[in-house]
Amino acid sequence: MGINKMKQYRGFTLIELVILLSIIGIMAVTAMVSGSPKGIIRLHAACQKLSTDLRYMQQMAMSEQVRFGISFNTANESYFGYRGTTATKATDPQTQGNLDVNFASLGEFKEIGIASTNLSGNIIEFDSAGIPYGGNGVALSSQGVVMLTDGTNSKTVRIEAETGKVSIQ
């Protein structure tokens, strides 16, 4: 009689529980990966591109002892790098052409836009010491900010006054 009662209260084996937990884990990981929005990934990649270009302009200014900068056009969702004045475009080290970035025409960034900047004249320049200046020719007294958006989310690229350190938030 005691043996029959054991058969009535039969539960799951350890192997069955491990298999069940493995399946739930796989489903959870799949849901997380497919649930991450592409817009956020594109937005972060655009911020990385901009911060890399800012750092490049700063390095060029220090190595060539000439001002280098970036001019932003929020209406056209674009920016370009320049050497000395905005009339002389800087060279893109990757393409060896002009450093021109138009988010609207780049496939990987097509939904990204430049929402705003707090820079004078929408320009940031670096002098031979790497110090950032606004478009008015005055050194930044506070953090420079460029805000990028994908229409729903936004991220900021910040340029520290005095040091020119670039960060993404």
C-alpha positions as YAML, in Angstrom:
chain: A
units: angstrom
residues:
- id: 1
  name: MET
  ca: [0.00, 0.00, 0.00]
- id: 2
  name: GLY
  ca: [2.90, 2.40, 0.72]
- id: 3
  name: ILE
  ca: [4.35, 1.81, -2.77]
- id: 4
  name: ASN
  ca: [1.09, 2.70, -4.51]
- id: 5
  name: LYS
  ca: [0.87, 6.05, -2.66]
- id: 6
  name: MET
  ca: [4.34, 7.00, -3.97]
- id: 7
  name: LYS
  ca: [3.20, 6.50, -7.55]
- id: 8
  name: GLN
  ca: [0.19, 8.77, -7.03]
- id: 9
  name: TYR
  ca: [2.33, 11.73, -5.85]
- id: 10
  name: ARG
  ca: [4.85, 11.56, -8.66]
- id: 11
  name: GLY
  ca: [6.51, 14.97, -9.49]
- id: 12
  name: PHE
  ca: [8.92, 16.25, -12.12]
- id: 13
  name: THR
  ca: [12.36, 14.76, -12.42]
- id: 14
  name: LEU
  ca: [15.47, 16.90, -12.20]
- id: 15
  name: ILE
  ca: [16.15, 16.43, -15.92]
- id: 16
  name: GLU
  ca: [12.66, 17.64, -16.84]
- id: 17
  name: LEU
  ca: [13.10, 20.76, -14.69]
- id: 18
  name: VAL
  ca: [16.51, 21.53, -16.23]
- id: 19
  name: ILE
  ca: [15.13, 21.17, -19.76]
- id: 20
  name: LEU
  ca: [12.16, 23.41, -18.91]
- id: 21
  name: LEU
  ca: [14.42, 26.12, -17.43]
- id: 22
  name: SER
  ca: [16.74, 25.93, -20.46]
- id: 23
  name: ILE
  ca: [13.82, 26.44, -22.84]
- id: 24
  name: ILE
  ca: [12.53, 29.41, -20.81]
- id: 25
  name: GLY
  ca: [16.04, 30.92, -20.78]
- id: 26
  name: ILE
  ca: [16.42, 30.59, -24.55]
- id: 27
  name: MET
  ca: [13.02, 32.19, -25.10]
- id: 28
  name: ALA
  ca: [13.89, 35.09, -22.78]
- id: 29
  name: VAL
  ca: [17.19, 35.81, -24.55]
- id: 30
  name: THR
  ca: [15.48, 35.67, -27.95]
- id: 31
  name: ALA
  ca: [12.79, 38.10, -26.79]
- id: 32
  name: MET
  ca: [15.40, 40.55, -25.43]
- id: 33
  name: VAL
  ca: [17.47, 40.55, -28.64]
- id: 34
  name: SER
  ca: [14.50, 40.95, -30.96]
- id: 35
  name: GLY
  ca: [12.96, 43.57, -28.68]
- id: 36
  name: SER
  ca: [15.90, 46.01, -28.78]
- id: 37
  name: PRO
  ca: [14.86, 48.82, -31.11]
- id: 38
  name: LYS
  ca: [17.03, 49.48, -34.14]
- id: 39
  name: GLY
  ca: [16.54, 53.22, -33.67]
- id: 40
  name: ILE
  ca: [18.42, 53.21, -30.38]
- id: 41
  name: ILE
  ca: [21.28, 51.28, -31.95]
- id: 42
  name: ARG
  ca: [21.44, 53.69, -34.91]
- id: 43
  name: LEU
  ca: [21.27, 56.67, -32.56]
- id: 44
  name: HIS
  ca: [24.17, 55.38, -30.49]
- id: 45
  name: ALA
  ca: [26.19, 54.64, -33.64]
- id: 46
  name: ALA
  ca: [25.56, 58.19, -34.92]
- id: 47
  name: CYS
  ca: [26.74, 59.59, -31.58]
- id: 48
  name: GLN
  ca: [29.87, 57.43, -31.82]
- id: 49
  name: LYS
  ca: [30.52, 58.76, -35.35]
- id: 50
  name: LEU
  ca: [30.11, 62.36, -34.22]
- id: 51
  name: SER
  ca: [32.30, 61.93, -31.14]
- id: 52
  name: THR
  ca: [35.00, 60.26, -33.25]
- id: 53
  name: ASP
  ca: [34.90, 63.15, -35.74]
- id: 54
  name: LEU
  ca: [35.13, 65.70, -32.91]
- id: 55
  name: ARG
  ca: [38.14, 63.92, -31.43]
- id: 56
  name: TYR
  ca: [39.74, 63.74, -34.87]
- id: 57
  name: MET
  ca: [39.31, 67.50, -35.38]
- id: 58
  name: GLN
  ca: [40.87, 68.13, -31.96]
- id: 59
  name: GLN
  ca: [43.83, 65.86, -32.76]
- id: 60
  name: MET
  ca: [44.35, 67.51, -36.14]
- id: 61
  name: ALA
  ca: [44.34, 70.98, -34.54]
- id: 62
  name: MET
  ca: [46.99, 69.93, -32.04]
- id: 63
  name: SER
  ca: [49.18, 68.10, -34.56]
- id: 64
  name: GLU
  ca: [49.06, 70.72, -37.33]
- id: 65
  name: GLN
  ca: [48.93, 73.76, -34.98]
- id: 66
  name: VAL
  ca: [45.97, 75.17, -36.95]
- id: 67
  name: ARG
  ca: [42.35, 75.52, -35.86]
- id: 68
  name: PHE
  ca: [40.08, 72.71, -36.95]
- id: 69
  name: GLY
  ca: [36.34, 72.60, -36.37]
- id: 70
  name: ILE
  ca: [32.94, 71.21, -37.18]
- id: 71
  name: SER
  ca: [29.99, 73.23, -38.46]
- id: 72
  name: PHE
  ca: [26.51, 71.82, -37.77]
- id: 73
  name: ASN
  ca: [23.44, 72.37, -39.95]
- id: 74
  name: THR
  ca: [20.42, 71.31, -37.90]
- id: 75
  name: ALA
  ca: [17.98, 72.00, -40.77]
- id: 76
  name: ASN
  ca: [19.77, 69.59, -43.14]
- id: 77
  name: GLU
  ca: [20.72, 67.04, -40.44]
- id: 78
  name: SER
  ca: [24.37, 67.40, -41.42]
- id: 79
  name: TYR
  ca: [27.79, 68.62, -40.37]
- id: 80
  name: PHE
  ca: [31.20, 69.08, -41.94]
- id: 81
  name: GLY
  ca: [34.74, 69.36, -40.68]
- id: 82
  name: TYR
  ca: [37.01, 72.21, -41.69]
- id: 83
  name: ARG
  ca: [40.60, 73.41, -41.41]
- id: 84
  name: GLY
  ca: [41.25, 77.04, -40.52]
- id: 85
  name: THR
  ca: [38.00, 78.46, -41.89]
- id: 86
  name: THR
  ca: [34.68, 76.92, -42.92]
- id: 87
  name: ALA
  ca: [35.72, 77.52, -46.56]
- id: 88
  name: THR
  ca: [38.44, 74.83, -46.32]
- id: 89
  name: LYS
  ca: [36.96, 71.40, -45.73]
- id: 90
  name: ALA
  ca: [38.89, 68.89, -43.63]
- id: 91
  name: THR
  ca: [39.81, 65.49, -45.01]
- id: 92
  name: ASP
  ca: [37.93, 62.44, -43.77]
- id: 93
  name: PRO
  ca: [40.62, 59.93, -42.73]
- id: 94
  name: GLN
  ca: [38.42, 56.99, -43.72]
- id: 95
  name: THR
  ca: [37.33, 58.06, -47.21]
- id: 96
  name: GLN
  ca: [40.12, 60.59, -47.97]
- id: 97
  name: GLY
  ca: [37.37, 62.89, -49.27]
- id: 98
  name: ASN
  ca: [35.81, 65.86, -47.47]
- id: 99
  name: LEU
  ca: [34.62, 65.26, -43.92]
- id: 100
  name: ASP
  ca: [30.92, 65.76, -44.74]
- id: 101
  name: VAL
  ca: [28.25, 63.86, -42.83]
- id: 102
  name: ASN
  ca: [24.61, 64.08, -43.86]
- id: 103
  name: PHE
  ca: [22.52, 61.77, -41.69]
- id: 104
  name: ALA
  ca: [19.55, 61.98, -44.10]
- id: 105
  name: SER
  ca: [21.58, 60.55, -47.00]
- id: 106
  name: LEU
  ca: [23.52, 57.90, -45.07]
- id: 107
  name: GLY
  ca: [21.65, 54.59, -45.06]
- id: 108
  name: GLU
  ca: [22.73, 53.53, -41.59]
- id: 109
  name: PHE
  ca: [21.76, 56.92, -40.11]
- id: 110
  name: LYS
  ca: [18.78, 57.86, -42.29]
- id: 111
  name: GLU
  ca: [16.36, 58.35, -39.38]
- id: 112
  name: ILE
  ca: [18.85, 60.27, -37.22]
- id: 113
  name: GLY
  ca: [18.74, 64.04, -36.95]
- id: 114
  name: ILE
  ca: [20.62, 66.83, -35.23]
- id: 115
  name: ALA
  ca: [17.97, 68.14, -32.84]
- id: 116
  name: SER
  ca: [19.99, 71.07, -31.45]
- id: 117
  name: THR
  ca: [23.31, 72.46, -30.29]
- id: 118
  name: ASN
  ca: [24.16, 75.04, -27.66]
- id: 119
  name: LEU
  ca: [27.21, 76.17, -29.63]
- id: 120
  name: SER
  ca: [27.56, 79.73, -30.87]
- id: 121
  name: GLY
  ca: [26.79, 79.67, -34.59]
- id: 122
  name: ASN
  ca: [26.43, 75.87, -34.39]
- id: 123
  name: ILE
  ca: [30.22, 75.67, -34.68]
- id: 124
  name: ILE
  ca: [32.86, 74.04, -32.52]
- id: 125
  name: GLU
  ca: [36.56, 74.75, -33.12]
- id: 126
  name: PHE
  ca: [39.71, 73.43, -31.47]
- id: 127
  name: ASP
  ca: [42.89, 75.44, -31.16]
- id: 128
  name: SER
  ca: [46.47, 74.17, -31.21]
- id: 129
  name: ALA
  ca: [46.20, 73.18, -27.53]
- id: 130
  name: GLY
  ca: [42.95, 71.25, -28.13]
- id: 131
  name: ILE
  ca: [40.82, 73.84, -26.32]
- id: 132
  name: PRO
  ca: [37.25, 74.10, -27.71]
- id: 133
  name: TYR
  ca: [35.83, 77.39, -29.00]
- id: 134
  name: GLY
  ca: [32.38, 78.39, -30.18]
- id: 135
  name: GLY
  ca: [31.63, 79.96, -33.54]
- id: 136
  name: ASN
  ca: [32.10, 83.41, -32.01]
- id: 137
  name: GLY
  ca: [35.82, 82.71, -31.46]
- id: 138
  name: VAL
  ca: [35.48, 82.61, -27.67]
- id: 139
  name: ALA
  ca: [36.63, 79.58, -25.67]
- id: 140
  name: LEU
  ca: [33.73, 77.55, -24.29]
- id: 141
  name: SER
  ca: [32.92, 78.59, -20.73]
- id: 142
  name: SER
  ca: [30.56, 75.65, -20.20]
- id: 143
  name: GLN
  ca: [29.95, 72.27, -21.73]
- id: 144
  name: GLY
  ca: [29.17, 72.24, -25.46]
- id: 145
  name: VAL
  ca: [26.20, 70.03, -26.30]
- id: 146
  name: VAL
  ca: [25.00, 68.48, -29.57]
- id: 147
  name: MET
  ca: [21.72, 66.56, -29.31]
- id: 148
  name: LEU
  ca: [20.93, 63.80, -31.80]
- id: 149
  name: THR
  ca: [17.51, 62.18, -32.13]
- id: 150
  name: ASP
  ca: [15.82, 59.31, -33.94]
- id: 151
  name: GLY
  ca: [12.41, 60.97, -33.62]
- id: 152
  name: THR
  ca: [11.55, 59.16, -30.38]
- id: 153
  name: ASN
  ca: [14.77, 58.95, -28.39]
- id: 154
  name: SER
  ca: [17.64, 61.38, -28.03]
- id: 155
  name: LYS
  ca: [21.26, 61.30, -26.91]
- id: 156
  name: THR
  ca: [23.72, 64.09, -26.33]
- id: 157
  name: VAL
  ca: [27.35, 64.42, -27.30]
- id: 158
  name: ARG
  ca: [29.10, 66.70, -24.82]
- id: 159
  name: ILE
  ca: [32.34, 68.62, -25.24]
- id: 160
  name: GLU
  ca: [33.97, 69.75, -21.99]
- id: 161
  name: ALA
  ca: [35.11, 73.36, -21.73]
- id: 162
  name: GLU
  ca: [38.88, 73.83, -21.33]
- id: 163
  name: THR
  ca: [39.81, 70.19, -22.08]
- id: 164
  name: GLY
  ca: [37.66, 69.34, -25.09]
- id: 165
  name: LYS
  ca: [36.91, 65.89, -23.70]
- id: 166
  name: VAL
  ca: [34.05, 64.33, -25.69]
- id: 167
  name: SER
  ca: [31.46, 62.08, -24.07]
- id: 168
  name: ILE
  ca: [28.08, 60.55, -24.97]
- id: 169
  name: GLN
  ca: [25.11, 60.62, -22.62]
...
